[in-house]
């Protein structure tokens, strides 16, 4: 059995959970707060970042969401998530990286720092200026996602792919933290509603981070 070390509002952990859910791979969750830097967890991943995947019986450890997702894409035959021609696969990887890097840096990371880390770890108030900047960035980036979905069935083409899972993971955390204004983003909202209805997504929507309450629409599929 795989053990997945993660915490509820880690978007990269969510991406891996969606990937494993879509492929029907069983796993057990292990709650890990990376800011605590437990010795046992640092031994698994010296970078101290979630997620980390462990197969205890075979003593196998895989760190970083991109490596974990590529591992399952190579080893699990069900429902390919990086498929199509070489050009199609390159586009999937491009958009996955765009969400993991640009969307995370401009939107998810500042929201997590201001509305989660400051509250849970530092007992400090959020910076309203940083929050406004993150929400403006989210609006601009959702404009691009709208454009993609106006031209494609899914983000990277005609089929569900890792790009959709990476995007949904980042957006779900930003939405939980109240950083998404859905007004004017009909295409992205419809796409996200479809993903929220998938069995792989439902466990994420039922989880709550202590003392941080999501907006009322957060776990409603047709919101």
Secondary structure, DSSP 4 states (H G I P E B T S, - for coil): -EEEEE-TT-HHHHHHHHHHHHHT--EEEEE--GGG--HHHHHH-TT--S-EEEETTTTEEEESHHHHHHHHHHH--SS-SS-SSHHHHHHHHHHHHHIIIIIIIIIIHHHHIIIIIIIIII-----HHHHHHHHHHHHHHHHHHHHHHHH-SBTTBSS--HHHHHHHHHHHHHHHTT----TT-HHHHHHHHHHHTSHHHHHHHH--BTTBPPPTTTT-TT-
